[in-house]
Structure formats: structure tokens, C-alpha cells
Amino acid sequence: MIEGNPRTVGILAVAKENNIDLELVETTPAEGVPTDYLKINKLGRVPTFVGADGFILSECIAIAVYSES
């Protein structure tokens, strides 16, 4: 998550509307992407969603649609 990033804000809005609690991890790709993050998203792009079952999404629209279902 990058605070103020439009993609992050959009996902947070969808989560709030659907009463979904998200665990947010702040990352700043411009300062370097942690190795742990690269394990779940090889391109180091933000945002990335990891579900409780290990399901991973890395596109904001896909995350938003998945959150609504």
C-alpha cells in the first residue's frame, strides 16, 4: 500500500463499503521493494492482495471486484 495512491484509495473504499477488514502493509517501491514482497509480486507493483488462503491478485480493479464478491 502507498498512502494516497489512487489505486490504494479505491480498494480501501470498496473494502469499507463491504465491511471488509484489510491488513495493510506500507511499501514504497521508489525506495526499493523488500524481498518478501517480491516473493508475492515479482514485478514489485502496488497494490497486491493476498487472501487468507494464499490467493494473490495484483491489479486494483481485480482486487476491487474480488472484494465485492
Backbone as JSON Lines, residues from 0, in Angstrom:
{"i":0,"aa":"M","n":[0.83,-1.17,0.0],"ca":[0.0,0.0,0.0],"c":[0.88,1.24,0.0]}
{"i":1,"aa":"I","n":[0.48,2.21,-0.76],"ca":[1.12,3.52,-0.74],"c":[0.05,4.51,-0.35]}
{"i":2,"aa":"E","n":[0.24,5.19,0.77],"ca":[-0.77,6.13,1.25],"c":[-1.02,7.21,0.21]}
{"i":3,"aa":"G","n":[-2.3,7.46,-0.1],"ca":[-2.68,8.48,-1.05],"c":[-2.69,8.01,-2.5]}
{"i":4,"aa":"N","n":[-2.17,6.83,-2.78],"ca":[-2.17,6.3,-4.13],"c":[-3.61,6.05,-4.56]}
{"i":5,"aa":"P","n":[-4.04,6.54,-5.73],"ca":[-5.43,6.37,-6.15],"c":[-5.89,4.92,-6.18]}
{"i":6,"aa":"R","n":[-5.02,4.02,-6.58],"ca":[-5.4,2.6,-6.6],"c":[-5.63,2.07,-5.2]}
{"i":7,"aa":"T","n":[-4.8,2.49,-4.27],"ca":[-4.96,2.09,-2.88],"c":[-6.25,2.66,-2.31]}
{"i":8,"aa":"V","n":[-6.51,3.94,-2.57],"ca":[-7.71,4.6,-2.07],"c":[-8.96,3.89,-2.6]}
{"i":9,"aa":"G","n":[-8.96,3.51,-3.87],"ca":[-10.1,2.82,-4.46],"c":[-10.37,1.48,-3.78]}
{"i":10,"aa":"I","n":[-9.34,0.72,-3.54],"ca":[-9.5,-0.58,-2.88],"c":[-9.99,-0.39,-1.45]}
{"i":11,"aa":"L","n":[-9.45,0.59,-0.76],"ca":[-9.89,0.86,0.61],"c":[-11.36,1.27,0.65]}
{"i":12,"aa":"A","n":[-11.8,2.03,-0.36],"ca":[-13.21,2.44,-0.42],"c":[-14.12,1.23,-0.63]}
{"i":13,"aa":"V","n":[-13.74,0.33,-1.52],"ca":[-14.54,-0.87,-1.76],"c":[-14.57,-1.74,-0.5]}
{"i":14,"aa":"A","n":[-13.43,-1.89,0.15],"ca":[-13.38,-2.69,1.38],"c":[-14.26,-2.09,2.46]}
{"i":15,"aa":"K","n":[-14.22,-0.77,2.61],"ca":[-15.04,-0.12,3.63],"c":[-16.52,-0.29,3.33]}
{"i":16,"aa":"E","n":[-16.9,-0.12,2.07],"ca":[-18.3,-0.26,1.67],"c":[-18.84,-1.66,1.94]}
{"i":17,"aa":"N","n":[-17.95,-2.66,1.84],"ca":[-18.34,-4.05,2.03],"c":[-17.98,-4.59,3.42]}
{"i":18,"aa":"N","n":[-17.62,-3.69,4.33],"ca":[-17.25,-4.07,5.71],"c":[-16.18,-5.15,5.75]}
{"i":19,"aa":"I","n":[-15.14,-4.97,4.95],"ca":[-14.03,-5.92,4.9],"c":[-12.85,-5.3,5.62]}
{"i":20,"aa":"D","n":[-12.31,-6.03,6.58],"ca":[-11.11,-5.59,7.29],"c":[-9.89,-6.05,6.5]}
{"i":21,"aa":"L","n":[-9.02,-5.13,6.18],"ca":[-7.79,-5.45,5.46],"c":[-6.59,-5.19,6.35]}
{"i":22,"aa":"E","n":[-5.61,-6.05,6.26],"ca":[-4.33,-5.79,6.91],"c":[-3.47,-5.09,5.86]}
{"i":23,"aa":"L","n":[-3.08,-3.87,6.14],"ca":[-2.31,-3.09,5.18],"c":[-0.83,-3.13,5.52]}
{"i":24,"aa":"V","n":[-0.04,-3.26,4.48],"ca":[1.42,-3.24,4.63],"c":[1.94,-2.09,3.78]}
{"i":25,"aa":"E","n":[2.51,-1.11,4.43],"ca":[3.06,0.06,3.74],"c":[4.33,-0.34,3.0]}
{"i":26,"aa":"T","n":[4.41,0.03,1.74],"ca":[5.62,-0.21,0.96],"c":[5.84,0.98,0.04]}
{"i":27,"aa":"T","n":[7.08,1.27,-0.24],"ca":[7.42,2.38,-1.11],"c":[8.38,1.87,-2.19]}
{"i":28,"aa":"P","n":[7.84,1.44,-3.33],"ca":[8.68,0.86,-4.38],"c":[9.84,1.77,-4.81]}
{"i":29,"aa":"A","n":[9.65,3.08,-4.78],"ca":[10.72,4.0,-5.18],"c":[11.95,3.88,-4.28]}
{"i":30,"aa":"E","n":[11.74,3.39,-3.07],"ca":[12.85,3.23,-2.12],"c":[13.39,1.8,-2.13]}
{"i":31,"aa":"G","n":[12.88,0.98,-3.01],"ca":[13.29,-0.42,-3.08],"c":[12.19,-1.31,-2.54]}
{"i":32,"aa":"V","n":[12.02,-2.45,-3.18],"ca":[10.97,-3.37,-2.8],"c":[11.57,-4.49,-1.96]}
{"i":33,"aa":"P","n":[10.99,-4.75,-0.78],"ca":[11.51,-5.81,0.07],"c":[11.45,-7.18,-0.62]}
{"i":34,"aa":"T","n":[12.4,-8.03,-0.32],"ca":[12.45,-9.37,-0.9],"c":[11.17,-10.15,-0.63]}
{"i":35,"aa":"D","n":[10.6,-10.0,0.55],"ca":[9.35,-10.7,0.88],"c":[8.22,-10.28,-0.06]}
{"i":36,"aa":"Y","n":[8.19,-9.01,-0.41],"ca":[7.15,-8.51,-1.32],"c":[7.35,-9.08,-2.71]}
{"i":37,"aa":"L","n":[8.59,-9.17,-3.15],"ca":[8.88,-9.71,-4.48],"c":[8.51,-11.19,-4.59]}
{"i":38,"aa":"K","n":[8.43,-11.88,-3.47],"ca":[8.02,-13.29,-3.48],"c":[6.54,-13.42,-3.86]}
{"i":39,"aa":"I","n":[5.72,-12.42,-3.52],"ca":[4.3,-12.49,-3.86],"c":[3.97,-11.7,-5.13]}
{"i":40,"aa":"N","n":[4.81,-10.75,-5.49],"ca":[4.59,-9.95,-6.69],"c":[5.96,-9.68,-7.32]}
{"i":41,"aa":"K","n":[6.33,-10.5,-8.29],"ca":[7.67,-10.43,-8.88],"c":[8.01,-9.09,-9.51]}
{"i":42,"aa":"L","n":[6.98,-8.36,-9.95],"ca":[7.22,-7.04,-10.54],"c":[7.32,-5.94,-9.49]}
{"i":43,"aa":"G","n":[6.96,-6.25,-8.24],"ca":[7.03,-5.27,-7.16],"c":[6.01,-4.17,-7.27]}
{"i":44,"aa":"R","n":[4.91,-4.44,-7.98],"ca":[3.89,-3.41,-8.2],"c":[2.93,-3.32,-7.01]}
{"i":45,"aa":"V","n":[2.37,-2.14,-6.87],"ca":[1.4,-1.87,-5.8],"c":[0.09,-1.54,-6.46]}
{"i":46,"aa":"P","n":[-1.03,-2.02,-5.99],"ca":[-1.22,-2.85,-4.8],"c":[-1.15,-4.34,-5.13]}
{"i":47,"aa":"T","n":[-1.01,-5.12,-4.09],"ca":[-1.09,-6.57,-4.19],"c":[-1.96,-7.05,-3.05]}
{"i":48,"aa":"F","n":[-2.85,-7.98,-3.36],"ca":[-3.76,-8.57,-2.38],"c":[-3.37,-10.03,-2.18]}
{"i":49,"aa":"V","n":[-3.26,-10.43,-0.92],"ca":[-3.02,-11.82,-0.59],"c":[-4.14,-12.26,0.34]}
{"i":50,"aa":"G","n":[-4.96,-13.2,-0.12],"ca":[-6.07,-13.7,0.67],"c":[-5.61,-14.63,1.77]}
{"i":51,"aa":"A","n":[-6.48,-14.9,2.71],"ca":[-6.17,-15.8,3.83],"c":[-5.78,-17.19,3.33]}
{"i":52,"aa":"D","n":[-6.29,-17.57,2.15],"ca":[-5.98,-18.88,1.58],"c":[-4.76,-18.85,0.67]}
{"i":53,"aa":"G","n":[-4.07,-17.69,0.59],"ca":[-2.87,-17.56,-0.23],"c":[-3.15,-17.09,-1.66]}
{"i":54,"aa":"F","n":[-4.42,-16.85,-2.01],"ca":[-4.79,-16.36,-3.33],"c":[-4.23,-14.95,-3.52]}
{"i":55,"aa":"I","n":[-3.57,-14.7,-4.65],"ca":[-2.89,-13.42,-4.88],"c":[-3.47,-12.71,-6.1]}
{"i":56,"aa":"L","n":[-3.74,-11.42,-5.95],"ca":[-4.14,-10.54,-7.05],"c":[-3.25,-9.31,-7.01]}
{"i":57,"aa":"S","n":[-2.93,-8.77,-8.19],"ca":[-2.04,-7.6,-8.19],"c":[-2.53,-6.46,-9.08]}
{"i":58,"aa":"E","n":[-3.77,-6.48,-9.48],"ca":[-4.34,-5.37,-10.24],"c":[-5.49,-4.78,-9.44]}
{"i":59,"aa":"C","n":[-5.54,-3.46,-9.33],"ca":[-6.52,-2.83,-8.43],"c":[-7.96,-3.15,-8.81]}
{"i":60,"aa":"I","n":[-8.3,-3.18,-10.08],"ca":[-9.68,-3.48,-10.45],"c":[-10.02,-4.92,-10.09]}
{"i":61,"aa":"A","n":[-9.1,-5.84,-10.35],"ca":[-9.34,-7.24,-9.99],"c":[-9.51,-7.39,-8.47]}
{"i":62,"aa":"I","n":[-8.72,-6.66,-7.71],"ca":[-8.83,-6.71,-6.25],"c":[-10.19,-6.17,-5.81]}
{"i":63,"aa":"A","n":[-10.6,-5.06,-6.39],"ca":[-11.89,-4.45,-6.04],"c":[-13.05,-5.39,-6.37]}
{"i":64,"aa":"V","n":[-13.03,-5.99,-7.56],"ca":[-14.1,-6.91,-7.96],"c":[-14.1,-8.13,-7.05]}
{"i":65,"aa":"Y","n":[-12.95,-8.67,-6.75],"ca":[-12.85,-9.83,-5.88],"c":[-13.38,-9.49,-4.48]}
{"i":66,"aa":"S","n":[-13.1,-8.29,-4.01],"ca":[-13.55,-7.86,-2.68],"c":[-15.06,-7.76,-2.6]}
{"i":67,"aa":"E","n":[-15.7,-7.45,-3.7],"ca":[-17.16,-7.3,-3.71],"c":[-17.88,-8.64,-3.76]}
{"i":68,"aa":"S","n":[-17.19,-9.69,-4.17],"ca":[-17.85,-10.98,-4.32],"c":[-17.87,-11.79,-3.04]}
